Amino acid sequence: MLAEIHGKISSDGSNLSERLEDQLTANVFGTLRYLPFHKGIQPIFSKAVFFSQTDQTVFINGLEMQKDEFIGDKVKFWVKGERSEIDVLLELDHLIIGIEVKYHSPLSSDDQLEREASDLLKGKGQTPKFLLLLGTEPEVNMIAKKVMEDRKLPSGVHFGYLSWQEVFHLTFRTLTRSKQRIFYLVFQNNFLTNTTSDGDPFFTIAGRSVSRYT
């Protein structure tokens, strides 16, 4: 497991409950990076929410222009910068994307995203740089709105957010229909599994249920 390799989770798993965010990060993005880009990361990230239509357009266009389908070497985990540690860093052909992962938890400090944005600015010259906050609804919506209202992020970094509910919903629908069944197993191990009256499995995250055939 990636989180174990990076020292995020103890070898005996005794601190798994405290490191749920790292476990989710490793399992989800560790799998996504080995799937075809235009079947995995692109359709999921294209649902990221931005506060500027210009930012949204640049982001979507950058995803569409990605040439390589397999980008395993372009995805890095828990990247340490001068002022922060970014959970996931994607260095694509036309975008640099930093992701801060949260799961039912607040930011570690008031300036956490500000520090991460500053570190993002130091990479790859003029390539557009985006910082995404990934969290559960409705918390992620409220945190993102406050970040924009405070206006403390450095210029040059475009900020947006994405919910775990959206990630799960899109991933499950996209990959089951394209017969990429590995993600079914990943999410089965990370979310509460239930059964419908017809015997079909569905998963619950933050109160939102998604069935296999949604």
GUVO-954255 format. One record per residue (C-alpha): residue in three letters; x, y, z. Coordinates in Angstrom, 1 decimal. Each point is the difference from the previous one (the first is absolute). Layout:
BEGIN
NODE  resn      px      py      pz
NODE   ALA       X       Y       Z
...
END
This chain:
BEGIN
NODE  resn      px      py      pz
NODE   MET     0.0     0.0     0.0
NODE   LEU     1.3     3.4    -0.9
NODE   ALA    -0.8     1.5     3.4
NODE   GLU     2.0    -2.7     1.7
NODE   ILE     3.0     0.6    -2.3
NODE   HIS     0.0     3.7     0.8
NODE   GLY    -0.2    -0.7     3.7
NODE   LYS    -3.5     1.3     0.4
NODE   ILE    -1.4    -3.2     1.4
NODE   SER     1.7    -2.2     2.5
NODE   SER     1.0    -3.5    -1.1
NODE   ASP    -2.5    -1.7     2.3
NODE   GLY    -2.8     2.4    -1.1
NODE   SER    -0.6     1.2     3.6
NODE   ASN    -0.5     3.6    -1.0
NODE   LEU    -2.3    -0.6    -3.0
NODE   SER    -2.9     1.9     1.5
NODE   GLU     2.2     3.1     0.5
NODE   ARG     1.5    -0.2    -3.5
NODE   LEU    -3.2    -0.6    -2.0
NODE   GLU     0.7     2.9    -2.3
NODE   ASP     3.4    -1.4    -0.9
NODE   GLN    -1.5    -3.5    -0.5
NODE   LEU    -2.7     1.5    -2.4
NODE   THR     2.7     2.0    -1.8
NODE   ALA     2.2    -3.0    -0.5
NODE   ASN    -2.8    -2.4    -1.1
NODE   VAL    -1.9     2.4    -2.3
NODE   PHE     2.8     2.0    -1.7
NODE   GLY     2.3    -3.0     0.1
NODE   THR    -2.5    -1.8    -2.2
NODE   LEU    -1.0     2.9    -2.1
NODE   ARG     3.6     0.7    -1.2
NODE   TYR     0.1    -3.4    -1.7
NODE   LEU    -3.2     0.3    -1.8
NODE   PRO    -0.4     1.7    -3.5
NODE   PHE     0.0     3.7     0.7
NODE   HIS    -3.1     0.7    -2.1
NODE   LYS    -1.9    -2.7     1.7
NODE   GLY     1.0     0.7     3.6
NODE   ILE     1.5     3.3     1.0
NODE   GLN    -1.4     2.3    -2.7
NODE   PRO    -3.7    -0.7     0.4
NODE   ILE     0.3     0.2     3.8
NODE   PHE     2.1     3.2     0.1
NODE   SER    -2.2     1.6    -2.6
NODE   LYS    -2.7     0.3     2.7
NODE   ALA     2.2     2.2     2.2
NODE   VAL    -1.7     3.3     1.0
NODE   PHE     1.7     3.3    -0.5
NODE   PHE    -1.0     3.5     0.9
NODE   SER     1.0     1.4    -3.4
NODE   GLN    -1.2    -1.1    -3.4
NODE   THR     3.4     0.8    -1.4
NODE   ASP     1.7    -2.3     2.5
NODE   GLN    -2.6    -2.7    -0.9
NODE   THR     0.7     0.3    -3.7
NODE   VAL     3.8    -0.1     0.4
NODE   PHE    -0.3    -3.0     2.2
NODE   ILE    -2.3    -2.0    -2.3
NODE   ASN     2.0     0.9    -3.1
NODE   GLY     3.2    -1.1     1.8
NODE   LEU    -1.5    -3.4     0.9
NODE   GLU    -1.2    -0.5    -3.6
NODE   MET     3.4     0.8    -1.5
NODE   GLN     1.8    -2.6     2.1
NODE   LYS     1.7    -2.4    -2.6
NODE   ASP     1.2    -2.9     2.1
NODE   GLU    -2.7    -2.4     1.1
NODE   PHE     2.1    -1.6     2.7
NODE   ILE     1.5     2.6     2.4
NODE   GLY     1.2    -2.1     2.9
NODE   ASP     3.3     1.9     0.1
NODE   LYS    -1.7     3.3     0.0
NODE   VAL    -1.9    -0.6     3.3
NODE   LYS     1.9     0.5     3.2
NODE   PHE    -1.1    -0.4     3.6
NODE   TRP     0.6     2.1     3.2
NODE   VAL     2.4     2.3    -1.7
NODE   LYS     1.9     2.1     2.4
NODE   GLY     0.6     3.7    -0.9
NODE   GLU     1.7     2.8     1.9
NODE   ARG    -3.2     0.9     1.9
NODE   SER    -2.4    -2.9    -0.4
NODE   GLU    -0.6    -3.6    -1.0
NODE   ILE    -2.4    -0.6    -2.9
NODE   ASP    -1.9    -3.2     0.2
NODE   VAL    -0.1    -0.7    -3.8
NODE   LEU     1.8     1.9    -2.7
NODE   LEU    -0.7    -0.6    -3.7
NODE   GLU     2.4     1.5    -2.5
NODE   LEU    -1.9    -0.3    -3.3
NODE   ASP     1.0     1.3    -3.4
NODE   HIS    -1.9     3.2     0.3
NODE   LEU    -1.0     0.2     3.7
NODE   ILE     1.5    -0.4     3.4
NODE   ILE    -2.6    -1.1     2.6
NODE   GLY     0.5    -0.2     3.7
NODE   ILE    -2.6    -1.8     2.1
NODE   GLU    -0.7     0.4     3.7
NODE   VAL    -2.0    -2.9     1.2
NODE   LYS    -2.4     0.2     2.9
NODE   TYR    -2.6    -2.4     1.4
NODE   HIS    -2.4     1.4     2.6
NODE   SER     2.8     2.1     1.4
NODE   PRO     1.0     3.7    -0.1
NODE   LEU     3.1     1.6    -1.4
NODE   SER     3.0    -0.5     2.3
NODE   SER     0.6     3.8     0.2
NODE   ASP    -1.6     3.2    -1.3
NODE   ASP     2.9     0.4    -2.5
NODE   GLN     0.4    -3.6    -1.1
NODE   LEU    -1.3     0.6    -3.6
NODE   GLU     1.9     3.2    -0.2
NODE   ARG     3.2    -1.8     0.8
NODE   GLU    -0.7    -2.7    -2.5
NODE   ALA    -0.9     2.5    -2.7
NODE   SER     3.3     1.8     0.6
NODE   ASP     1.9    -3.3    -0.5
NODE   LEU    -1.9    -0.7    -3.2
NODE   LEU     1.2     3.2    -1.5
NODE   LYS     3.5    -1.2     0.1
NODE   GLY    -0.5    -2.7    -2.5
NODE   LYS     0.2    -0.3    -3.9
NODE   GLY     0.2     3.7    -1.0
NODE   GLN    -3.1     1.3    -1.8
NODE   THR    -2.1    -3.2     0.1
NODE   PRO    -3.4     0.9     1.5
NODE   LYS    -0.1    -1.1     3.6
NODE   PHE    -3.2    -1.2     1.8
NODE   LEU    -0.6    -0.9     3.6
NODE   LEU    -3.0    -2.2     0.7
NODE   LEU    -1.6    -0.7     3.4
NODE   LEU    -1.5    -3.5     0.1
NODE   GLY    -2.4    -0.6     2.9
NODE   THR    -3.5    -1.1     1.0
NODE   GLU    -3.1     2.0    -0.6
NODE   PRO    -1.2     2.3     1.4
NODE   GLU     3.3     0.8     1.9
NODE   VAL     2.1     0.4    -3.1
NODE   ASN    -2.4     2.5    -1.5
NODE   MET     0.1     2.2     3.1
NODE   ILE     3.8    -0.2     0.3
NODE   ALA     0.5     0.9    -3.6
NODE   LYS    -2.4     2.9     0.1
NODE   LYS     1.8     1.4     3.1
NODE   VAL     3.4    -0.4    -1.7
NODE   MET    -1.2     2.1    -2.9
NODE   GLU    -1.6     2.6     2.3
NODE   ASP     3.3     0.4     1.9
NODE   ARG     1.9     0.6    -3.2
NODE   LYS     3.3    -1.1     1.6
NODE   LEU     1.2    -2.3    -2.8
NODE   PRO     2.9     1.3    -2.1
NODE   SER    -0.8     1.1    -3.5
NODE   GLY     1.1    -2.5    -2.6
NODE   VAL    -1.7    -3.0     1.6
NODE   HIS    -3.6    -0.8    -1.0
NODE   PHE    -2.1    -1.5     2.8
NODE   GLY    -2.9    -2.4    -0.2
NODE   TYR    -1.5    -2.9     1.8
NODE   LEU    -1.5    -3.4    -0.5
NODE   SER    -2.1    -2.3     2.3
NODE   TRP     0.6    -3.6     0.9
NODE   GLN    -3.6    -0.6    -0.9
NODE   GLU     0.7     1.2    -3.6
NODE   VAL     3.2    -2.0    -0.2
NODE   PHE    -1.7    -3.2     1.1
NODE   HIS    -3.1     0.5    -2.2
NODE   LEU     2.0     0.7    -3.2
NODE   THR     2.6    -2.6     0.6
NODE   PHE    -2.4    -2.8     0.7
NODE   ARG    -2.2     0.8    -3.0
NODE   THR     2.9     0.6    -2.4
NODE   LEU     2.1    -3.0     0.9
NODE   THR    -2.7    -2.6     0.5
NODE   ARG    -1.4     0.9    -3.5
NODE   SER     3.4    -0.3    -1.5
NODE   LYS     0.6    -3.3     1.8
NODE   GLN     2.8     1.4     2.1
NODE   ARG    -1.1    -2.1     3.0
NODE   ILE     3.1     0.7     2.2
NODE   PHE    -1.6     3.2     1.3
NODE   TYR    -3.0    -1.9     1.1
NODE   LEU     2.3    -1.9     2.4
NODE   VAL     1.8     3.2     1.1
NODE   PHE    -3.2     1.7     1.0
NODE   GLN    -1.5    -3.1     1.6
NODE   ASN     3.0     0.0     2.4
NODE   ASN    -0.4     3.8     0.8
NODE   PHE    -3.7     0.6     0.3
NODE   LEU    -2.9    -1.6     1.8
NODE   THR    -1.5    -2.7    -2.2
NODE   ASN    -3.7    -0.7     0.1
NODE   THR    -2.5    -2.0    -2.0
NODE   THR    -3.2     1.1    -1.8
NODE   SER    -3.2    -1.9     0.2
NODE   ASP     1.0    -1.6    -3.3
NODE   GLY     3.4    -1.1     1.3
NODE   ASP     2.0     2.6    -1.8
NODE   PRO     2.9     1.6     2.0
NODE   PHE     0.1     3.7     0.6
NODE   PHE     2.4     2.2     2.0
NODE   THR    -0.7     2.8     2.4
NODE   ILE     2.3     3.0     0.5
NODE   ALA    -1.2     2.9     2.1
NODE   GLY    -3.5    -1.1    -0.3
NODE   ARG    -0.1    -0.2    -3.8
NODE   SER    -0.7    -3.5    -1.4
NODE   VAL     1.1    -1.0    -3.5
NODE   SER    -1.0    -3.4    -1.4
NODE   ARG     1.9    -1.9    -2.7
NODE   TYR    -2.5     0.9    -2.6
NODE   THR    -0.6     3.7     0.9
END
